[in-house]
């Protein structure tokens, strides 16, 4: 794609179809809490083994990230660099997701653990085959600083919308409560229909997104003059090159810290709602709706926040508000500060869920936008387009630290004594207090680590300068800017 074409605003139709592809990640993320509850409380896998299965699957999947990212960056075909991977992944993702909720009867603890670990590892790896090229496609279609945020914002909002559709179907038709059974999420029967509905939504939207975004393929940038055939040695060299960027390192480390928090609390989400807060399924349903809608409402404000605070401070402030909104009620409850009225408590929790998601969705959108900015900086230094490597590095971090989160969650469940098959309202108060304490400790850890985002220095002024120099260099056929020259031009950490 010519520089002039990539500087133009991307048509809204393309942006919307691109956004539909986010359904795979969003629906899988929504289902994670159900998945943990299903294996731990419904089919009886111990908390430690459930957490370990998620951890192993995340690490196995993480190993594939640099490979897929680097391979996609250098891939050549008539369908471009990204689309072949996207099309190839759709059916495996859907099929393996359904198999997750179909463990054979009569399996031992080790048998259940192996089924869960292998199936989830394969499903996550197949999803990576779609996600990394898909995200790189959204970053490389434009060089505009704020239009990248717009693309990421619509992607996030449509992904949240797909999760909302699945949540509405799940709670109103699959996990439908009755006076005789107010907690159907603790029964085995609803889970297979839930898996089938989720898989159909993922496959349909991922397929449509791949098909309807093909028109830009002829105009997309290639890797550059150094385009090459895939080789394993390139994977780690590409990652090492990415780590030369101060901005990349700071955002990467911040992402590591935050994902330990999100991985742990995400895995424990339905345990928290069912046992700690003792909510009925209707209240849990509205909590999840509020979380999804809060994110959808927050996304359109992302560009406003980016203009007012720039991207770095959008991320920092969003993380702080999210953690306070998600964990504040738990900490308040430990000190006896939450209301005893069930109705008032439920309304407050729904409100905090809305606030937390409202704050965190602009963070995810902004980070995705930052990837394209850092890829421009990389092209200035190295002369190659490697969005796939940047997204792969962050995905690698997500999954490695995401592995720590579920593992911590599973071990914590066993340590505090929340046994498989527990019934709502029958768990001792001391167990629930210790369960809440897990949330509090992790929140304090995250809040104390916010400072790692500080060195990020790729602000709007610097990015505009980078894009202008890239245009000048391409017009003149010049070589990439040297490392020392790039460093000399970069503003200090306080910028």
HELIX and SHEET records of a PDB file:
HELIX    1   1 UNK A    3  UNK A    7  1                                   5    
HELIX    2   2 UNK A   12  UNK A   20  1                                   9    
HELIX    3   3 UNK A   23  UNK A   37  1                                  15    
HELIX    4   4 UNK A   38  UNK A   42  3                                   5    
HELIX    5   5 UNK A   47  UNK A   74  1                                  28    
HELIX    6   6 UNK A   83  UNK A  100  1                                  18    
HELIX    7   7 UNK A  109  UNK A  140  1                                  32    
HELIX    8   8 UNK A  145  UNK A  169  1                                  25    
HELIX    9   9 UNK A  170  UNK A  174  3                                   5    
HELIX   10  10 UNK A  184  UNK A  186  5                                   3    
HELIX   11  11 UNK A  190  UNK A  212  1                                  23    
HELIX   12  12 UNK A  214  UNK A  219  5                                   6    
HELIX   13  13 UNK A  232  UNK A  242  1                                  11    
HELIX   14  14 UNK A  246  UNK A  267  1                                  22    
HELIX   15  15 UNK A  269  UNK A  271  1                                   3    
HELIX   16  16 UNK A  272  UNK A  276  3                                   5    
HELIX   17  17 UNK A  281  UNK A  299  1                                  19    
HELIX   18  18 UNK A  302  UNK A  334  1                                  33    
HELIX   19  19 UNK A  342  UNK A  382  1                                  41    
HELIX   20  20 UNK A  387  UNK A  416  1                                  30    
HELIX   21  21 UNK A  429  UNK A  447  1                                  19    
HELIX   22  22 UNK A  450  UNK A  453  5                                   4    
HELIX   23  23 UNK A  460  UNK A  476  1                                  17    
HELIX   24  24 UNK A  483  UNK A  489  1                                   7    
END                                                                             
